[in-house]
Amino acid sequence: MKKFSLLFVSLFLMVSSVLAEESLHTQYVRALEPWIPAAKSQIRFLDDGTAIYGLAQHGHWYMQAHDTAFCAFAVLGTDPETNEQTVGMTREELRRTALAMLRFTLRSHLAGGGVCTDGIPWGHTWISQLGLERMSAGVEALEPYMDAELKELYAKVYASEADYLLTLPIAAGLVQNNVPESNMWKGAALWRAAALNPDSKNAGAWRDKALKFFINSMSTPSDEKNEAVYDGKRVCDQFVGANMYDSRACDHHGYQNVGYMNITLSNLALIHFWCKDHNVPAPESLYFNALEQWKLVKACTFDDGRLLRVGGDTRVRYCYCQDYAIFVWMLAQDQFGDREAAKFERGWLPQVVTEQKASPDGWFMKDRLATLWDLSPLYFTRLEGDKACTLATAAFWHRVIDFEKVEAKNVPAPTAWHDDYHGAWLQKGPNRIASWVWNGAWKAGGLCIPTDGSDLAEWQFNLAGCVFGVGQTNIANPQIWNGFQFDGGFATCGKSRINSPGSLAEGDHSPDVGALYSAFCALPDDQTVVTIQRARAGMSNYLRKVRGLALSIPNDVFNGFQRTYVTADGTQTLRSNPGKFELIPNSGKWLNVDEKLGVVEIYGGTPKIARPARPQVVIQHSGHPAMEPGFLYCDEIAQEANSDVRFIGDHEVIFDCAAVVLTADARKTRAFAEAGNAKQIPSEDPVLRLVSVRAADGVTYYIAVNFSDETKPFDPSKAFGVTGLKPLGETPETLPALGIGVWR
């Protein structure tokens, strides 16, 4: 295991070192080249003039997979740095393939007169413009090799889509009809169509509607009264509805979704760079609210480019939204002058290359997503195409645009952020990132990791406790929560109902499994969080998974498939995917992960390591059961852990625990535990939980949690036995139902 770890670390460092010596343009080309032989296995020439990637049926994801793959062939076929030996094709062969793929896309459109492989033409849907937009850099690269007929057909297809968009009403909504990303790409398609078809009688109408789509992309509630003028029109007169909260939060797919903040800006980037390279004036409306949105997106990005997904994710990790973030980083540099965004590119690329080197045959993710290929070749080829398209587009933009000529500016990102609707908090410091969201992808979930520890981040049930019944879908739906910020941290407490619908047994109902109470406090020492949890059954039931604490530690390709844990029992290195469930005990009160993250028991059980048999981070589409197996493996640190089906009685306590999580090495973690810096304080009230924590700043903090549905009178001096305590935040003289208070 140690030998493997050293090999992996050596590989990652070697990749990083080699890439650091090359221009970003060259890095993107080199990352893309090995993919072509893999993708070529899915290329089929239908005749001498047309070719397809995958199935290329009329459904939008079939065509988008085809179009994104096209972009890679087109860019490499026109790039002077392409290594033909690595690619296994000459540039001429790459261009021939790309032109054949482009012909298929255009001819099979409604305006092209042909059909897709299933006998039905594509086009004129809510999403049909997106594939055209994402393939645009490939078309731009191929322009010198396109004949007049192909150029004319390209413009004709855009005109057809633009005319269709004129018939659609503009929608917007904070929750229902939340469409920031599609409003952006629809506006972009209209603007591009007008530039490609300047003599069209509808060109003026296309531009006018494009402006309205742009204004209603990243719009917020306050924009309804915004009298600022863009392109000669007041925002309030163009306003249809808000897609972003005034905090810039985005509730897409039903949760606080950092990914779609990125996707929206990525669609903006596509038309921005096309306009710049073609000397087409970009409208002011295109950039409406974009800078402020970027500032939050920047705050939600690790220095190495991984998305800091405050709210989590329901999709395959490190794909799609993560891939298209590359466009956003380049937009930030070119439009906003944010040179710091280049570090995200340089940080993310070695991770792409490292995973690709761990996959067979040049695929980007074939090792990690092998089961996805078996379940859905369409989904697999689509995700691979997205990664190829983004690398190709970035390679092309870095080839034709000199980012160094843009005046550098200071674009600060917030270090503390809150959104009321989602119950979301983020606190970033030099040493620690802490976050919590109640209305996230998997409902409640938190995070505490070192600022430079992005590979430790996973949000699925993280630090919120986890209880599964026997249904296919298991979720703890938040009912009520309270919380507040203070300088350097935040505190929150709430209650969720545990539901487990979809039992295999015919006629079985969906029982209310019970209630999950969670409290989370990020202390202002830039190191420590405190998590306090309690789960109680409703009616008697069967449970198939229990995790008190539930701290997920990713243990997959991005960290070399192994983690090193230090406990009072010694040091051990654990390989991912053990093939059977393991529960590794711990005789001490503390545990440390990779000399970066410590866990210390306050009460309710020592931190143990629960190890699922296979990857458990799954895809969850709204209204459908989670797709198993998962596509990222995590060890799970738990104070209470069970993975065998067991009976639970009426109103029985499932777990009742509290712990400190701190960004520290093993020595500091052990010292913290042995010094007794975290303590439970007895309470006569069975629903109150009282703890004290002496933090890294030398201050002792006192936390009170009310795990009941009733307001409780509370005197901190009497409860904690300490006089002169000062509250952090707006701590009241009473503890509200599901309330939390913090004093120092």
N, C-alpha and C positions, 0 to 999 in steps of 0.2 A: 504494500500500500504506500509506504513512504517513497519507494522507488517510483511508483506511478505518479505520486504527487509532485515529486521533483521534476519528472519528465514533463508533466503538464505545465507547471510553473515556468520551466525552461522554454517550452513551446510558446506560452503566452508572452514572456519577456522577449523572446526572439522575434515574434510577430510584431510586437510593439516597437522594438528597436528598429527593425527594418522599415516599418511604415513611417516612423518618425523622421527617417532620412529622406523620404520621398515627398513630392508635392501631393496635395490632396487629390488633384486630378489623376496623377499616376496611381495613387492608392485605390481610388475607386475603380479604375480600369483593371488593376491587378486582382482586386477582389471579385470582379465580375467575370473575368476570363475563364476560370475553371468551371463555371456554371454552364457554359455553352454546350460542352459535350453531354452533360446530364440532360439539359433541356432538349437537346437535339433528338433524344430518344422519344420525345413526345411530339416532334414535328412531323407532319404528314403532308406531302405535296399532293394536292387533288388533281392538278394538271401542271402544265409547264408554267402557268401564270399565277396560281394561287396555292397557298399553304396555310395550314392551321397548327395551332399548339393546343393539345388536349382534344376535347370533343367539339368545341366551337359550335355548340347549339345556340339557339336564339336567346336563351335565358341570360340575364345580364351578367351573372358571375362567370358563365362560360366565356362570354365575349371579353369580359375584363381580364380574365386570366390570359386569354390569347393576346390582347392588346398590350398588357404589361410585358409579356415575354417578347413581343415584337420590338419594344423599345430597346431591350438589351442587344438584340441582333443588329438593330439599326445604328446604335451609337458605336458599338465595337467595329462595325463594318465601315465606319467613316473616321475612326480615331487613328491618327498616325502612330500612336504608341501601342496599339493592339499587338500582342505577341501571337502570331498566327500558329506557332508551334503549340503553345499552351491551349489555345482555343480549338485547334484541330481543324480549322477552316481558314481559307484565305479571306482577306477583306472583301474580295469580289464575291466569294461564296456567301459570306455573311450578308452582304448587301442584296444579293439575289434572293436569299431567304426572306430578308426583311421586306423587300418590295413585294414578294409573293404574299406575305402575311398581311401587308397593308392593303393589297388589292382585295383579298378576301374580306377584310373588315369593311371596306367601302362598298364593294359590290353586293355584299349580303345585307346591306342596310336597305330600308324601305325606299330610299332615294336612289339606290344603286340598281334596282330592278332584279336582283338575285335573291338567293335564300341562304340560310345557314345549313349546317349538315343535317338538321332535322326537318328540312323542307319549309321552314318558316323564316321570314326576314326579321331582323332585329330593328329596334329603334322606337322612338316616341313613347318612352316610359319616363317615370319620375327620375330614373337613374341612368338612362341611356347616354346622357352627355358625359358622364364621369369617365367612362373608358376612353372616349375621345380626348378628354383633357389630359388624362394620365399618360397617354401615348404621345403627347404633343412634342416632347423633346426629341423622340425618335423620328417623328415626321420632319421636324426642323433640321435634324442632322442629315436626313435623306434628301432634302429639297433639291440639292444640285443634281441628284440622280433620278428624280421623278420626271416623267414625261408630262406634256401638257394635259393629256387626257386624265392622268392620275391626279394632278393638281386641281383640275377643274372638278373632278368627282369629289375630292376632299372638301372643296368649298361648297359644293352642292349638298353634301351630307350635313355640313354645319348649318347651312341655310334651312334645310328641312327640319333639323332639330330646333333651330331658333323660331321658326314659324309655329312649331308645336308648342314651344314655351310661351308664345304670345297667348295661347288659349288657356293657360293654366293660371289660376289665382295664386297670389303670393301668400304663403302661410308663415306663421311664426307662433311660438308658444314656449313658455318656460318649462312646461311638463308635457302637455298634450301638443301635438304638432311642433315638437322641437326640431327645427331643421336648419341650424346654422350652417352646416357643411354643405347641404344641398342647395341652399340659397346662394352660397358663394360659388359653387361650380355652375349653377344655372346662369347666374350673372356673367360669369367668365365665358361660358359658351355663347351667350348672346353678344358679348363684346367682341369676341373673336370672330363670330359669324359676320358681324358688321364690317370688320377689317378685311376679312377674306372676300366679302361680296359688297364692295363699296357702292356699286351701282344698283343694288337691289332696292326696289321701292319700299321695302320694309326695314331697311338699315336704320333709319331714324327711330322707328318704333322699337327695334331690338335694343338700341343703345339706351333709350329712355327706360325700358323695363329692366335692363341690366343695372342701371343706377339704383333702382328701387330694390332689386334683389340684394345688391351690395349693402345698402343701408340697413336692410332687415336680415342681415346675416349675424353679426355680432352685436345686435341691438340689445339694449337693456330697458327695464321699465322706465327709468328716468328720461329716456330718449323720446318718450311720448310728448314731452314738453320742451324738447331741445330745439332752440331756435337757431342754432348754428347753420351756416349755409355751406353746402357742398355741391359743386357743379351747378351753381345758380339756384339751388332749391333748398328750402329749409328742411332740416331733418324731421321735424314734427309733421310736416306736410307729406313726407314720404313714409312715415312710420306706419307699419301694419301691426306689429307686435314684437315682443321681446323674446329672444332666444337664449340670452345670457342674463343671469342675475346681476344686480348692480355690483356685487362682489366679484363679478366675472366668472362665477361658478357656472357649470353647464350640466343640466340634468338630461343626459342623452341615454337612450335605452333604459331609462328608469332609475338612473343613479348618478351621483357626482362623478363625471367622466372626464378626466384629464386627457384621455386619448382623443376625444372628439374636439377638444379645444385645439389640439395639434392638427387634426385632420382639416378643420376649418381653415386654419392659417396655411396649411399645405396647399389647399386649393387656390388660395390667394396667390401663393408663390408661383404657381404654374402660369397664371396669366400675367403676373408681374414680370417675370423674366422673359416671357414671350414678347410682351409689349416692348420691353427694353431692347431686346435683340433685333426686333423688326422696326424700331423707331416709330412705334404706334403709341400715341399719347395714352397713358393710363389715367382714368378718371380719379378725381379726389375721393369719390365715394367708395372706391375699391379699398381704401385704407381706413375707412371709418371704424373707430374703436380698436384698430389693429394693434397699435403700440401698447395700449393699456392691457389688452389681452395677452400680448407677448410677455409683458412683465410678470404676469401670474404664471404663464407657461414656463418661463425661465426659472421662477421659484420652484416649479414642479419638475425640475430636471436636475439629476445628479451631475456632478462635474464630468463624469465619464460618459454622459449622453443618455444613460438609462432614464426613462420617465419615472418620476416620483409620483406614482399614481394615487394621489390622495383620493380615496374612494374605491380603489381597486380596479378590477377588470373581470369581465366574463368571458373573454376570448383567450386564444392561445397566447401565452406569454412571449414577449419580445419579438412580435411580428406586427404586421399591419400598421397600427397607429405609431408604434415605435419606429418602423421603417420610414414612414412618411414624415416623421419629425426632422429628418435630414433636410427636407425642403424648407422647413420653418427656420432652422438654424441659418441657412443660407439667406433666406429672406431677411432675417434679423440683422445680418451683417450688411446686406446691400441696401435695404430700405431704411433701417433704423441706426445704422452705423455701429452696431453692437459687435465689436471684434471679439468679445468674450465668447460669443456663440461658436467660434471656430474650435474651441476646446471640446465642445460636445461632439463635433465631427471626428476629431482626432481621438477622442476617447471611445467612441462607439465602434469605429471601424475595426480595431483589433479584436473586439468581441465577436463581430460578424465573421471575421476570418478564422478565429479560433474554433467557433462552432462548425464552420464549414470544413475545416481540416479534420474534425472528429466525425464527419459524415462521409458515407461512401459515394464515390463516383462524381464528386464535385457539387452535389446538391448542397444547398445552404443548411438545411435542417433535417435531412433524411434520417439521421440517427435518432434525434429526439422525437420526431414526428412519424416514425415508422408505422405506428398503428393508425395514424390518420390516413396514410396512403391506403391502408387496407379498408378503412371505414368509408373514405370519401376521396378518391383521386381528384375530384374537382376542387375540394377544399384545399388539398395539399398543393396542387399546381397553382391555385390562386395565390396562396401565401408565398410560395416560391417566386411567383411572378411579381408580386408586390416588392419583394426584397430586390429582385433583379432590376425592376423598373426604377426604384429609387436610387440604387447605385449608378445605374446608367444615366439617369437624368442629372445626378450630381456630377458625374464625370463630364458630361457635356457642358453643363453650366460653368464648371471650373475651367473648361477649355476655352470658352468664348467670352467669359467675363472676368475682368481683373478686379477682384474684391479689394485689393490693396489700395485702389484709387479712391475708395469711398472714405469720406472723412469719419474718423473714429469718434464716437460719442460715449458718454457715460449713461448706461441704461440700467438703473438699479432695479433689482427684484425685491419684493417684500420678504422680510425674514419672519414675519408673523402675519397670519391670514385667518379669517373666519368667514364662514357662510352660514347664515341662520337657518335657511330652509333645509339644508342637508345635515345640519348639526355637525359641521366640519371645522376642524382647527388644524393649523400647521404652525410649527415653531422650528426655525432653523437657526443653529448657532455654529460657531467654529468647530465644535466637537460632536454635536448631537443633532439628529433630525427626529422630531416627535410629531405625530399626527393622530387624529381620531376623526372618524366619520360615522354617523349613525345611519344615514341613508346612502350606503355605498353599494357596490356590486353584489356583495354578499351580506348586505345590511351592515351591522355594526362591525367595526374593525379598527385597530390602531397600529402604530409603528413606533419603535424606538431603535435606532441604529446609529452607528458612527456616521458622520457626514461623508466620510470617504468609503463607506461600506455598502455600496449599492447592491452588491451580490447577496446581502443579507435581507433584502426587502421582499416580503410577500404579504399580501393583504387578506387572503382568503381565511376568514374567521380569526384573523391574527389578534392575539391579546384580548379577545372578547369572550373566550370560553366557547365550547362547541358541544352540542348534544344532538345526536341523530336518533330518530325513531326508526321504524322499519320501512318507511315509505321511500319512493324513488327520489323525491325531492325533500331536502331538509334545510330549513331556513328559520332563523329567529327574527321575526318581524318586529322592529322597534315600535312601541306604543307611546311612550312618553320619555322625554329626557330634559335635563337641565344642564347648563354649563356656562362658563365665563372665562375670559382671558385675563391675564395679568402680565406685568412686565416680565418677559422671559419664560412664560409658560401658560398653561390653561388647565382647567379641571372640568370634568363632565360626569354625569351619572344618569342612568336610565334603565328602562325595563323593556324586555322583548318577550313576545309569545313564541314558543317553539312549536313549529308546525312540521308535520311529516306526511304530506299527502302522497298518494300513488302507491298504496300497498299492493303487492302482487295478488293477494287473495281476492277472488271475485266477491263483490258485495261489501267489502270492508270499507268503513268510512275513514275519514281523515281526522284522526284524533288530535286533540290539543294536548301535546306532550307535556307542556308545563311552561314555566316562566324562567327567564334568564336575566339576572340583574348584573349590571356591569358598571364599574366606576373606574375612571382613568384620570391620572393627574401627572402632567409634565412639570416637574419642579424647576424653579428658575436658576438651577446650577449648571445648565448646559451639559448634563450628564445623566440625570436620573428620571425615571418615570415610576409611578406606583399604580399597580392594577389590583383592584378588589372585585371579587366575583362571587356570585351565589346563584345556583340553579336548583329549582325545586319542581318536582313532578306535579302534574295536575291529577288526572285520574290514573289508576294503575295502568302500566303499559310495559312494552318491551323496548329496550334501547340497544342499538348496535354499535354506537361509538360515543365515547365520552372523553372530553379533554377539558380539565380545569386549567386555566391559564392559556393554553393553546398558542404558544409562541412558535411560529413556523420558521424554520431555518432552511432555505433553499440549499439543496445538495445535488447539483446537477452539472451539466457540461460547463457552465460559466464559472464554477469554482473548482473544476478538476474532479468532480464526482466524489469528493470526500471532505469531511470536516473533522477537525481535531477538538476534542472536548477535554477540559480539565475539571475534575471534581475532587472532593476530599479523598476519593478512592484511587486517584491517580490520573494519568493521561491516556486517552485512547483515540485512535483515528477510525472513523466510521465511513465505510463506502456506501454510496447510494444504492437503491434498488436491491435490498437484501433477499427478495424472493419470498419472504414470509414475514409476518408481523413479529417485531421484537420490542420488548420493553426492558430498557436497561436501567436498573435501579441506581440509587445514589444514597449513600449513608449519611451524607452531609447536607447542610442547608443551602449550599451554593453550587453553581455550575458556571463554566465559562466556555465560550465558543471562539475558537481561532484567535485567542488573545485580543478579542475585539468587543465582545458583548457578554455581560455577566447577568446572572439571575440569582436572586437571593430570596429564600422563603421568609415571609413574615408570619404566616400561619397557614394551616390547611394542607400541608404535604410538601415534602422535599421535591425539588425540580428533577424530574426523570426524563429520559429520552424515549419517546414512542416512535417506532420506525415502521411505517406501513410497508407492505410487501412490494408495492409498485407505485409509480407516480400518482398522486392524488389531487393535483391542482388541475381541475377539469374545466371544460367549456360548459357554460350555462346560458342557453338561449331563453329569452323571456317566454314563459308559458310552456316550456318543455323540460323534461328531466335532464339532469346533468349528464353530459356525454362521458362515459368512462371507457377505458382508463384515462388517466390524466396525462398532461404533457409537460409537467415539471414535477420533479421529486423534491419533497421537503422532509427533513426530520422535524419532529414536533416535541417541543419542551412542554411538559405537562406536570401539574401538581397532582392531578387525579387523571388516570388514563385507563380506559378499557376499550377493547375492540372485539369483545365477544358479546353475543346477544345475551342480555340479562333482564330479569324482571325488576321493575321498580314499582313500589307501592304508592297508594294515594298520598299525595302531598309530601312524599319522602324527599329529603334533601339529597340532591345528586352530587353536588360539591359546594364547598364553602371555603374559599381560599384567597390569599393575598400574597403578592410578591413585589419585589423591586427589580426592575430591569435597568441596567446601567451600562453606559458605553465606557468600558474599562477592561484592562487586561486581567489575567488570572490572579496575579499577585494582589491587585487592588480589590478585586471581587472578594477574594478570600479574607483580606483584611477588613473589608466592610462587614462581612458576615460575622467574623470572630469578635469584632468590636461591639456587636449588638446594636448596630446603627439603625436597624429597622425593627420596630416592636409593635405588637398588638397591645392596645390598652383596653382592659376589661370594661364592659358596659352592662348595666342592669337591664337595658332595653334590648330584647332579642333581635330587633330589626336594625339596630344601629351598629356600625362598624367603625372603630376608632383605631388609628395607627399613628405612630410618630416615626419620622425618618430624619436622621442626621445626614445631610447631603454633602456633596463635594465642596460646597462653598463654606462649610463649617457651621451652617445654620440648621437648627432642628425645626422641621415643619410638622404640623399637626393636621391630620386630615380626618374629617367626620363624614360618614356616608349614611344616608337614610334610605334603607332598602324597604320602604313601605309606601303605601298609597295615601298616607296621611301626613300632614304637617306636624313636625315635632318641635316643641319648645327646646331650646338648646343654649346652655351656658358653657362656653368653651373652657373658662377657667375652672369650673367645677368638674367638667367631664374629663379634662386632661390633667387636672391638679397643678396647673401652672397659671400664674397671674401675669397680667400685662401683655397678653398675646394680641398681636395685630393681625387683622384679616388681610388676605390677599384677594384682590377683586372685591366684588360687592357681596361679601358674606353677610347674610342677615342674622338677626338675633334668634330666628327660628330656622330649622332645616325644613325646606319644603318637601313635599312628596317626591321621592326619587331625587333628592337633593344632595349636594356635596358642599362642604366648606373647607377652607384651607387657611391656617394661621401660622404665624412665625413668632 
